[in-house]
Amino acid sequence: MTGDKWFRPKRFGYGATPDNWKGWAFMVVYIAIVVVLSLMLIHEGAAAWLVVLIVAGLTGAIIPLIKAKTDGEWRWRWH
């Protein structure tokens, strides 16, 4: 993906953190979708394992996008 980067590598640990308003907006929308979908599934009587499976699938689906929009590589950082 081209264009500006929404995330930057974490200073400590592994992964990325939002770097500008687009990254923060992406995370807020993602969290809102997960919360609403989870509440809907629980309200409909879905099993807890199904809710966990769907949330894990959504999280796994967005990781490539976050990696593509990160300004730098993901690696473990101690200092």
mmCIF file as gemmi writes it, N, C-alpha and C atoms, coordinates in Angstrom:
data_model
loop_
_atom_site.group_PDB
_atom_site.id
_atom_site.type_symbol
_atom_site.label_atom_id
_atom_site.label_alt_id
_atom_site.label_comp_id
_atom_site.label_asym_id
_atom_site.label_entity_id
_atom_site.label_seq_id
_atom_site.pdbx_PDB_ins_code
_atom_site.Cartn_x
_atom_site.Cartn_y
_atom_site.Cartn_z
_atom_site.occupancy
_atom_site.B_iso_or_equiv
_atom_site.pdbx_formal_charge
_atom_site.auth_seq_id
_atom_site.auth_asym_id
_atom_site.pdbx_PDB_model_num
ATOM 1 N N . MET Axp A 1 ? 0.842 -1.174 0 1 0 ? 1 A 1
ATOM 2 C CA . MET Axp A 1 ? 0 0 0 1 0 ? 1 A 1
ATOM 3 C C . MET Axp A 1 ? 0.889 1.24 0 1 0 ? 1 A 1
ATOM 4 N N . THR Axp A 2 ? 0.428 2.232 -0.675 1 0 ? 2 A 1
ATOM 5 C CA . THR Axp A 2 ? 1.191 3.466 -0.737 1 0 ? 2 A 1
ATOM 6 C C . THR Axp A 2 ? 0.482 4.549 0.058 1 0 ? 2 A 1
ATOM 7 N N . GLY Axp A 3 ? 1.133 5.701 0.131 1 0 ? 3 A 1
ATOM 8 C CA . GLY Axp A 3 ? 0.521 6.816 0.846 1 0 ? 3 A 1
ATOM 9 C C . GLY Axp A 3 ? 1.128 6.994 2.217 1 0 ? 3 A 1
ATOM 10 N N . ASP Axp A 4 ? 0.482 7.859 2.982 1 0 ? 4 A 1
ATOM 11 C CA . ASP Axp A 4 ? 1.005 8.147 4.312 1 0 ? 4 A 1
ATOM 12 C C . ASP Axp A 4 ? 0.818 6.963 5.247 1 0 ? 4 A 1
ATOM 13 N N . LYS Axp A 5 ? 1.607 6.953 6.282 1 0 ? 5 A 1
ATOM 14 C CA . LYS Axp A 5 ? 1.576 5.862 7.249 1 0 ? 5 A 1
ATOM 15 C C . LYS Axp A 5 ? 0.712 6.264 8.434 1 0 ? 5 A 1
ATOM 16 N N . TRP Axp A 6 ? -0.108 5.341 8.902 1 0 ? 6 A 1
ATOM 17 C CA . TRP Axp A 6 ? -1.031 5.595 10.002 1 0 ? 6 A 1
ATOM 18 C C . TRP Axp A 6 ? -0.46 5.15 11.333 1 0 ? 6 A 1
ATOM 19 N N . PHE Axp A 7 ? 0.511 4.233 11.303 1 0 ? 7 A 1
ATOM 20 C CA . PHE Axp A 7 ? 1.072 3.654 12.515 1 0 ? 7 A 1
ATOM 21 C C . PHE Axp A 7 ? 2.582 3.776 12.504 1 0 ? 7 A 1
ATOM 22 N N . ARG Axp A 8 ? 3.177 3.644 13.691 1 0 ? 8 A 1
ATOM 23 C CA . ARG Axp A 8 ? 4.626 3.596 13.811 1 0 ? 8 A 1
ATOM 24 C C . ARG Axp A 8 ? 4.982 2.401 14.683 1 0 ? 8 A 1
ATOM 25 N N . PRO Axp A 9 ? 6.178 1.852 14.513 1 0 ? 9 A 1
ATOM 26 C CA . PRO Axp A 9 ? 6.565 0.723 15.361 1 0 ? 9 A 1
ATOM 27 C C . PRO Axp A 9 ? 6.568 1.139 16.834 1 0 ? 9 A 1
ATOM 28 N N . LYS Axp A 10 ? 6.201 0.198 17.691 1 0 ? 10 A 1
ATOM 29 C CA . LYS Axp A 10 ? 6.225 0.469 19.126 1 0 ? 10 A 1
ATOM 30 C C . LYS Axp A 10 ? 7.659 0.692 19.586 1 0 ? 10 A 1
ATOM 31 N N . ARG Axp A 11 ? 7.816 1.535 20.585 1 0 ? 11 A 1
ATOM 32 C CA . ARG Axp A 11 ? 9.148 1.811 21.1 1 0 ? 11 A 1
ATOM 33 C C . ARG Axp A 11 ? 9.698 0.608 21.873 1 0 ? 11 A 1
ATOM 34 N N . PHE Axp A 12 ? 8.831 -0.073 22.608 1 0 ? 12 A 1
ATOM 35 C CA . PHE Axp A 12 ? 9.206 -1.272 23.349 1 0 ? 12 A 1
ATOM 36 C C . PHE Axp A 12 ? 8.23 -2.374 22.992 1 0 ? 12 A 1
ATOM 37 N N . GLY Axp A 13 ? 8.731 -3.593 22.815 1 0 ? 13 A 1
ATOM 38 C CA . GLY Axp A 13 ? 7.861 -4.708 22.502 1 0 ? 13 A 1
ATOM 39 C C . GLY Axp A 13 ? 7.744 -4.934 21.005 1 0 ? 13 A 1
ATOM 40 N N . TYR Axp A 14 ? 6.627 -5.548 20.611 1 0 ? 14 A 1
ATOM 41 C CA . TYR Axp A 14 ? 6.412 -5.927 19.219 1 0 ? 14 A 1
ATOM 42 C C . TYR Axp A 14 ? 5.107 -5.332 18.733 1 0 ? 14 A 1
ATOM 43 N N . GLY Axp A 15 ? 5.084 -4.839 17.511 1 0 ? 15 A 1
ATOM 44 C CA . GLY Axp A 15 ? 3.845 -4.331 16.942 1 0 ? 15 A 1
ATOM 45 C C . GLY Axp A 15 ? 3.941 -2.867 16.578 1 0 ? 15 A 1
ATOM 46 N N . ALA Axp A 16 ? 2.773 -2.23 16.509 1 0 ? 16 A 1
ATOM 47 C CA . ALA Axp A 16 ? 2.699 -0.84 16.09 1 0 ? 16 A 1
ATOM 48 C C . ALA Axp A 16 ? 1.691 -0.1 16.954 1 0 ? 16 A 1
ATOM 49 N N . THR Axp A 17 ? 1.79 1.217 16.914 1 0 ? 17 A 1
ATOM 50 C CA . THR Axp A 17 ? 0.863 2.068 17.644 1 0 ? 17 A 1
ATOM 51 C C . THR Axp A 17 ? 0.411 3.188 16.71 1 0 ? 17 A 1
ATOM 52 N N . PRO Axp A 18 ? -0.794 3.698 16.874 1 0 ? 18 A 1
ATOM 53 C CA . PRO Axp A 18 ? -1.262 4.774 15.994 1 0 ? 18 A 1
ATOM 54 C C . PRO Axp A 18 ? -0.323 5.982 16.043 1 0 ? 18 A 1
ATOM 55 N N . ASP Axp A 19 ? -0.101 6.577 14.88 1 0 ? 19 A 1
ATOM 56 C CA . ASP Axp A 19 ? 0.83 7.693 14.771 1 0 ? 19 A 1
ATOM 57 C C . ASP Axp A 19 ? 0.153 9.003 14.406 1 0 ? 19 A 1
ATOM 58 N N . ASN Axp A 20 ? -1.048 8.941 13.838 1 0 ? 20 A 1
ATOM 59 C CA . ASN Axp A 20 ? -1.771 10.161 13.492 1 0 ? 20 A 1
ATOM 60 C C . ASN Axp A 20 ? -3.274 9.912 13.623 1 0 ? 20 A 1
ATOM 61 N N . TRP Axp A 21 ? -4.066 10.883 13.236 1 0 ? 21 A 1
ATOM 62 C CA . TRP Axp A 21 ? -5.513 10.771 13.442 1 0 ? 21 A 1
ATOM 63 C C . TRP Axp A 21 ? -6.118 9.618 12.653 1 0 ? 21 A 1
ATOM 64 N N . LYS Axp A 22 ? -5.542 9.294 11.502 1 0 ? 22 A 1
ATOM 65 C CA . LYS Axp A 22 ? -6.084 8.186 10.707 1 0 ? 22 A 1
ATOM 66 C C . LYS Axp A 22 ? -5.894 6.852 11.428 1 0 ? 22 A 1
ATOM 67 N N . GLY Axp A 23 ? -4.743 6.658 12.05 1 0 ? 23 A 1
ATOM 68 C CA . GLY Axp A 23 ? -4.5 5.443 12.816 1 0 ? 23 A 1
ATOM 69 C C . GLY Axp A 23 ? -5.42 5.348 14.023 1 0 ? 23 A 1
ATOM 70 N N . TRP Axp A 24 ? -5.59 6.481 14.718 1 0 ? 24 A 1
ATOM 71 C CA . TRP Axp A 24 ? -6.483 6.491 15.877 1 0 ? 24 A 1
ATOM 72 C C . TRP Axp A 24 ? -7.928 6.255 15.452 1 0 ? 24 A 1
ATOM 73 N N . ALA Axp A 25 ? -8.345 6.872 14.351 1 0 ? 25 A 1
ATOM 74 C CA . ALA Axp A 25 ? -9.716 6.674 13.862 1 0 ? 25 A 1
ATOM 75 C C . ALA Axp A 25 ? -9.933 5.214 13.464 1 0 ? 25 A 1
ATOM 76 N N . PHE Axp A 26 ? -8.955 4.61 12.82 1 0 ? 26 A 1
ATOM 77 C CA . PHE Axp A 26 ? -9.046 3.205 12.441 1 0 ? 26 A 1
ATOM 78 C C . PHE Axp A 26 ? -9.24 2.331 13.672 1 0 ? 26 A 1
ATOM 79 N N . MET Axp A 27 ? -8.45 2.584 14.723 1 0 ? 27 A 1
ATOM 80 C CA . MET Axp A 27 ? -8.549 1.782 15.935 1 0 ? 27 A 1
ATOM 81 C C . MET Axp A 27 ? -9.885 1.99 16.646 1 0 ? 27 A 1
ATOM 82 N N . VAL Axp A 28 ? -10.384 3.223 16.683 1 0 ? 28 A 1
ATOM 83 C CA . VAL Axp A 28 ? -11.676 3.492 17.32 1 0 ? 28 A 1
ATOM 84 C C . VAL Axp A 28 ? -12.797 2.771 16.574 1 0 ? 28 A 1
ATOM 85 N N . VAL Axp A 29 ? -12.776 2.829 15.251 1 0 ? 29 A 1
ATOM 86 C CA . VAL Axp A 29 ? -13.808 2.147 14.453 1 0 ? 29 A 1
ATOM 87 C C . VAL Axp A 29 ? -13.701 0.635 14.646 1 0 ? 29 A 1
ATOM 88 N N . TYR Axp A 30 ? -12.483 0.087 14.646 1 0 ? 30 A 1
ATOM 89 C CA . TYR Axp A 30 ? -12.305 -1.347 14.845 1 0 ? 30 A 1
ATOM 90 C C . TYR Axp A 30 ? -12.847 -1.787 16.211 1 0 ? 30 A 1
ATOM 91 N N . ILE Axp A 31 ? -12.5 -1.051 17.247 1 0 ? 31 A 1
ATOM 92 C CA . ILE Axp A 31 ? -12.975 -1.401 18.595 1 0 ? 31 A 1
ATOM 93 C C . ILE Axp A 31 ? -14.492 -1.291 18.666 1 0 ? 31 A 1
ATOM 94 N N . ALA Axp A 32 ? -15.076 -0.259 18.056 1 0 ? 32 A 1
ATOM 95 C CA . ALA Axp A 32 ? -16.535 -0.103 18.052 1 0 ? 32 A 1
ATOM 96 C C . ALA Axp A 32 ? -17.201 -1.285 17.342 1 0 ? 32 A 1
ATOM 97 N N . ILE Axp A 33 ? -16.643 -1.717 16.22 1 0 ? 33 A 1
ATOM 98 C CA . ILE Axp A 33 ? -17.204 -2.855 15.484 1 0 ? 33 A 1
ATOM 99 C C . ILE Axp A 33 ? -17.13 -4.115 16.335 1 0 ? 33 A 1
ATOM 100 N N . VAL Axp A 34 ? -16.009 -4.353 16.991 1 0 ? 34 A 1
ATOM 101 C CA . VAL Axp A 34 ? -15.849 -5.546 17.825 1 0 ? 34 A 1
ATOM 102 C C . VAL Axp A 34 ? -16.84 -5.518 18.986 1 0 ? 34 A 1
ATOM 103 N N . VAL Axp A 35 ? -16.985 -4.377 19.651 1 0 ? 35 A 1
ATOM 104 C CA . VAL Axp A 35 ? -17.897 -4.285 20.795 1 0 ? 35 A 1
ATOM 105 C C . VAL Axp A 35 ? -19.342 -4.499 20.356 1 0 ? 35 A 1
ATOM 106 N N . VAL Axp A 36 ? -19.763 -3.802 19.293 1 0 ? 36 A 1
ATOM 107 C CA . VAL Axp A 36 ? -21.149 -3.932 18.826 1 0 ? 36 A 1
ATOM 108 C C . VAL Axp A 36 ? -21.433 -5.36 18.351 1 0 ? 36 A 1
ATOM 109 N N . LEU Axp A 37 ? -20.535 -5.922 17.577 1 0 ? 37 A 1
ATOM 110 C CA . LEU Axp A 37 ? -20.732 -7.291 17.09 1 0 ? 37 A 1
ATOM 111 C C . LEU Axp A 37 ? -20.776 -8.291 18.247 1 0 ? 37 A 1
ATOM 112 N N . SER Axp A 38 ? -19.898 -8.12 19.218 1 0 ? 38 A 1
ATOM 113 C CA . SER Axp A 38 ? -19.894 -9.02 20.379 1 0 ? 38 A 1
ATOM 114 C C . SER Axp A 38 ? -21.193 -8.912 21.164 1 0 ? 38 A 1
ATOM 115 N N . LEU Axp A 39 ? -21.65 -7.693 21.398 1 0 ? 39 A 1
ATOM 116 C CA . LEU Axp A 39 ? -22.9 -7.507 22.135 1 0 ? 39 A 1
ATOM 117 C C . LEU Axp A 39 ? -24.088 -8.091 21.374 1 0 ? 39 A 1
ATOM 118 N N . MET Axp A 40 ? -24.095 -7.927 20.059 1 0 ? 40 A 1
ATOM 119 C CA . MET Axp A 40 ? -25.181 -8.494 19.252 1 0 ? 40 A 1
ATOM 120 C C . MET Axp A 40 ? -25.173 -10.017 19.327 1 0 ? 40 A 1
ATOM 121 N N . LEU Axp A 41 ? -23.99 -10.617 19.216 1 0 ? 41 A 1
ATOM 122 C CA . LEU Axp A 41 ? -23.891 -12.077 19.267 1 0 ? 41 A 1
ATOM 123 C C . LEU Axp A 41 ? -24.286 -12.614 20.635 1 0 ? 41 A 1
ATOM 124 N N . ILE Axp A 42 ? -23.844 -11.935 21.689 1 0 ? 42 A 1
ATOM 125 C CA . ILE Axp A 42 ? -24.193 -12.387 23.036 1 0 ? 42 A 1
ATOM 126 C C . ILE Axp A 42 ? -25.695 -12.242 23.269 1 0 ? 42 A 1
ATOM 127 N N . HIS Axp A 43 ? -26.261 -11.148 22.774 1 0 ? 43 A 1
ATOM 128 C CA . HIS Axp A 43 ? -27.694 -10.921 22.941 1 0 ? 43 A 1
ATOM 129 C C . HIS Axp A 43 ? -28.515 -11.985 22.204 1 0 ? 43 A 1
ATOM 130 N N . GLU Axp A 44 ? -28.003 -12.443 21.08 1 0 ? 44 A 1
ATOM 131 C CA . GLU Axp A 44 ? -28.699 -13.48 20.302 1 0 ? 44 A 1
ATOM 132 C C . GLU Axp A 44 ? -28.503 -14.872 20.892 1 0 ? 44 A 1
ATOM 133 N N . GLY Axp A 45 ? -27.688 -14.981 21.929 1 0 ? 45 A 1
ATOM 134 C CA . GLY Axp A 45 ? -27.494 -16.268 22.587 1 0 ? 45 A 1
ATOM 135 C C . GLY Axp A 45 ? -26.346 -17.087 22.025 1 0 ? 45 A 1
ATOM 136 N N . ALA Axp A 46 ? -25.438 -16.459 21.315 1 0 ? 46 A 1
ATOM 137 C CA . ALA Axp A 46 ? -24.292 -17.188 20.758 1 0 ? 46 A 1
ATOM 138 C C . ALA Axp A 46 ? -23.371 -17.643 21.887 1 0 ? 46 A 1
ATOM 139 N N . ALA Axp A 47 ? -22.705 -18.727 21.656 1 0 ? 47 A 1
ATOM 140 C CA . ALA Axp A 47 ? -21.76 -19.252 22.641 1 0 ? 47 A 1
ATOM 141 C C . ALA Axp A 47 ? -20.548 -18.327 22.748 1 0 ? 47 A 1
ATOM 142 N N . ALA Axp A 48 ? -19.964 -18.286 23.915 1 0 ? 48 A 1
ATOM 143 C CA . ALA Axp A 48 ? -18.806 -17.417 24.151 1 0 ? 48 A 1
ATOM 144 C C . ALA Axp A 48 ? -17.649 -17.774 23.22 1 0 ? 48 A 1
ATOM 145 N N . TRP Axp A 49 ? -17.451 -19.065 22.948 1 0 ? 49 A 1
ATOM 146 C CA . TRP Axp A 49 ? -16.347 -19.464 22.079 1 0 ? 49 A 1
ATOM 147 C C . TRP Axp A 49 ? -16.531 -18.923 20.663 1 0 ? 49 A 1
ATOM 148 N N . LEU Axp A 50 ? -17.788 -18.78 20.224 1 0 ? 50 A 1
ATOM 149 C CA . LEU Axp A 50 ? -18.049 -18.236 18.894 1 0 ? 50 A 1
ATOM 150 C C . LEU Axp A 50 ? -17.695 -16.76 18.841 1 0 ? 50 A 1
ATOM 151 N N . VAL Axp A 51 ? -18.026 -16.032 19.887 1 0 ? 51 A 1
ATOM 152 C CA . VAL Axp A 51 ? -17.683 -14.601 19.958 1 0 ? 51 A 1
ATOM 153 C C . VAL Axp A 51 ? -16.168 -14.44 19.938 1 0 ? 51 A 1
ATOM 154 N N . VAL Axp A 52 ? -15.457 -15.237 20.72 1 0 ? 52 A 1
ATOM 155 C CA . VAL Axp A 52 ? -13.996 -15.171 20.755 1 0 ? 52 A 1
ATOM 156 C C . VAL Axp A 52 ? -13.42 -15.518 19.387 1 0 ? 52 A 1
ATOM 157 N N . LEU Axp A 53 ? -13.959 -16.515 18.734 1 0 ? 53 A 1
ATOM 158 C CA . LEU Axp A 53 ? -13.484 -16.925 17.412 1 0 ? 53 A 1
ATOM 159 C C . LEU Axp A 53 ? -13.672 -15.804 16.382 1 0 ? 53 A 1
ATOM 160 N N . ILE Axp A 54 ? -14.811 -15.151 16.403 1 0 ? 54 A 1
ATOM 161 C CA . ILE Axp A 54 ? -15.073 -14.065 15.453 1 0 ? 54 A 1
ATOM 162 C C . ILE Axp A 54 ? -14.164 -12.869 15.717 1 0 ? 54 A 1
ATOM 163 N N . VAL Axp A 55 ? -13.997 -12.502 16.973 1 0 ? 55 A 1
ATOM 164 C CA . VAL Axp A 55 ? -13.107 -11.381 17.309 1 0 ? 55 A 1
ATOM 165 C C . VAL Axp A 55 ? -11.667 -11.707 16.912 1 0 ? 55 A 1
ATOM 166 N N . ALA Axp A 56 ? -11.226 -12.927 17.157 1 0 ? 56 A 1
ATOM 167 C CA . ALA Axp A 56 ? -9.874 -13.329 16.752 1 0 ? 56 A 1
ATOM 168 C C . ALA Axp A 56 ? -9.724 -13.287 15.231 1 0 ? 56 A 1
ATOM 169 N N . GLY Axp A 57 ? -10.752 -13.7 14.511 1 0 ? 57 A 1
ATOM 170 C CA . GLY Axp A 57 ? -10.713 -13.64 13.046 1 0 ? 57 A 1
ATOM 171 C C . GLY Axp A 57 ? -10.639 -12.22 12.526 1 0 ? 57 A 1
ATOM 172 N N . LEU Axp A 58 ? -11.416 -11.329 13.126 1 0 ? 58 A 1
ATOM 173 C CA . LEU Axp A 58 ? -11.36 -9.916 12.728 1 0 ? 58 A 1
ATOM 174 C C . LEU Axp A 58 ? -9.989 -9.315 13.007 1 0 ? 58 A 1
ATOM 175 N N . THR Axp A 59 ? -9.449 -9.642 14.162 1 0 ? 59 A 1
ATOM 176 C CA . THR Axp A 59 ? -8.127 -9.126 14.522 1 0 ? 59 A 1
ATOM 177 C C . THR Axp A 59 ? -7.073 -9.636 13.552 1 0 ? 59 A 1
ATOM 178 N N . GLY Axp A 60 ? -7.133 -10.916 13.233 1 0 ? 60 A 1
ATOM 179 C CA . GLY Axp A 60 ? -6.193 -11.48 12.269 1 0 ? 60 A 1
ATOM 180 C C . GLY Axp A 60 ? -6.333 -10.876 10.884 1 0 ? 60 A 1
ATOM 181 N N . ALA Axp A 61 ? -7.545 -10.457 10.546 1 0 ? 61 A 1
ATOM 182 C CA . ALA Axp A 61 ? -7.782 -9.875 9.225 1 0 ? 61 A 1
ATOM 183 C C . ALA Axp A 61 ? -7.23 -8.462 9.096 1 0 ? 61 A 1
ATOM 184 N N . ILE Axp A 62 ? -7.17 -7.711 10.207 1 0 ? 62 A 1
ATOM 185 C CA . ILE Axp A 62 ? -6.694 -6.328 10.096 1 0 ? 62 A 1
ATOM 186 C C . ILE Axp A 62 ? -5.19 -6.195 10.286 1 0 ? 62 A 1
ATOM 187 N N . ILE Axp A 63 ? -4.534 -7.22 10.815 1 0 ? 63 A 1
ATOM 188 C CA . ILE Axp A 63 ? -3.09 -7.119 11.049 1 0 ? 63 A 1
ATOM 189 C C . ILE Axp A 63 ? -2.306 -6.836 9.765 1 0 ? 63 A 1
ATOM 190 N N . PRO Axp A 64 ? -2.59 -7.48 8.629 1 0 ? 64 A 1
ATOM 191 C CA . PRO Axp A 64 ? -1.846 -7.131 7.409 1 0 ? 64 A 1
ATOM 192 C C . PRO Axp A 64 ? -2.025 -5.659 6.998 1 0 ? 64 A 1
ATOM 193 N N . LEU Axp A 65 ? -3.219 -5.115 7.196 1 0 ? 65 A 1
ATOM 194 C CA . LEU Axp A 65 ? -3.436 -3.704 6.875 1 0 ? 65 A 1
ATOM 195 C C . LEU Axp A 65 ? -2.614 -2.813 7.799 1 0 ? 65 A 1
ATOM 196 N N . ILE Axp A 66 ? -2.604 -3.123 9.086 1 0 ? 66 A 1
ATOM 197 C CA . ILE Axp A 66 ? -1.817 -2.32 10.024 1 0 ? 66 A 1
ATOM 198 C C . ILE Axp A 66 ? -0.332 -2.415 9.694 1 0 ? 66 A 1
ATOM 199 N N . LYS Axp A 67 ? 0.14 -3.619 9.356 1 0 ? 67 A 1
ATOM 200 C CA . LYS Axp A 67 ? 1.547 -3.774 8.98 1 0 ? 67 A 1
ATOM 201 C C . LYS Axp A 67 ? 1.881 -2.963 7.726 1 0 ? 67 A 1
ATOM 202 N N . ALA Axp A 68 ? 0.965 -2.955 6.771 1 0 ? 68 A 1
ATOM 203 C CA . ALA Axp A 68 ? 1.201 -2.212 5.531 1 0 ? 68 A 1
ATOM 204 C C . ALA Axp A 68 ? 1.195 -0.708 5.77 1 0 ? 68 A 1
ATOM 205 N N . LYS Axp A 69 ? 0.454 -0.246 6.753 1 0 ? 69 A 1
ATOM 206 C CA . LYS Axp A 69 ? 0.354 1.178 7.043 1 0 ? 69 A 1
ATOM 207 C C . LYS Axp A 69 ? 1.302 1.62 8.158 1 0 ? 69 A 1
ATOM 208 N N . THR Axp A 70 ? 2.278 0.76 8.52 1 0 ? 70 A 1
ATOM 209 C CA . THR Axp A 70 ? 3.256 1.101 9.549 1 0 ? 70 A 1
ATOM 210 C C . THR Axp A 70 ? 4.514 1.648 8.893 1 0 ? 70 A 1
ATOM 211 N N . ASP Axp A 71 ? 5.029 2.737 9.456 1 0 ? 71 A 1
ATOM 212 C CA . ASP Axp A 71 ? 6.245 3.376 8.95 1 0 ? 71 A 1
ATOM 213 C C . ASP Axp A 71 ? 7.461 2.704 9.598 1 0 ? 71 A 1
ATOM 214 N N . GLY Axp A 72 ? 7.835 1.559 9.086 1 0 ? 72 A 1
ATOM 215 C CA . GLY Axp A 72 ? 8.954 0.798 9.629 1 0 ? 72 A 1
ATOM 216 C C . GLY Axp A 72 ? 8.559 -0.651 9.782 1 0 ? 72 A 1
ATOM 217 N N . GLU Axp A 73 ? 9.535 -1.455 10.193 1 0 ? 73 A 1
ATOM 218 C CA . GLU Axp A 73 ? 9.277 -2.89 10.307 1 0 ? 73 A 1
ATOM 219 C C . GLU Axp A 73 ? 8.824 -3.258 11.714 1 0 ? 73 A 1
ATOM 220 N N . TRP Axp A 74 ? 8.089 -4.349 11.8 1 0 ? 74 A 1
ATOM 221 C CA . TRP Axp A 74 ? 7.696 -4.901 13.089 1 0 ? 74 A 1
ATOM 222 C C . TRP Axp A 74 ? 8.803 -5.835 13.545 1 0 ? 74 A 1
ATOM 223 N N . ARG Axp A 75 ? 9.363 -5.553 14.698 1 0 ? 75 A 1
ATOM 224 C CA . ARG Axp A 75 ? 10.352 -6.445 15.311 1 0 ? 75 A 1
ATOM 225 C C . ARG Axp A 75 ? 10.337 -6.173 16.806 1 0 ? 75 A 1
ATOM 226 N N . TRP Axp A 76 ? 10.896 -7.105 17.558 1 0 ? 76 A 1
ATOM 227 C CA . TRP Axp A 76 ? 10.945 -6.954 19.002 1 0 ? 76 A 1
ATOM 228 C C . TRP Axp A 76 ? 11.969 -5.873 19.341 1 0 ? 76 A 1
ATOM 229 N N . ARG Axp A 77 ? 11.575 -4.947 20.209 1 0 ? 77 A 1
ATOM 230 C CA . ARG Axp A 77 ? 12.469 -3.872 20.631 1 0 ? 77 A 1
ATOM 231 C C . ARG Axp A 77 ? 12.594 -3.907 22.156 1 0 ? 77 A 1
ATOM 232 N N . TRP Axp A 78 ? 13.836 -3.977 22.621 1 0 ? 78 A 1
ATOM 233 C CA . TRP Axp A 78 ? 14.111 -3.974 24.053 1 0 ? 78 A 1
ATOM 234 C C . TRP Axp A 78 ? 14.348 -2.56 24.552 1 0 ? 78 A 1
ATOM 235 N N . HIS Axp A 79 ? 15.014 -1.747 23.725 1 0 ? 79 A 1
ATOM 236 C CA . HIS Axp A 79 ? 15.364 -0.378 24.133 1 0 ? 79 A 1
ATOM 237 C C . HIS Axp A 79 ? 15.489 0.516 22.949 1 0 ? 79 A 1
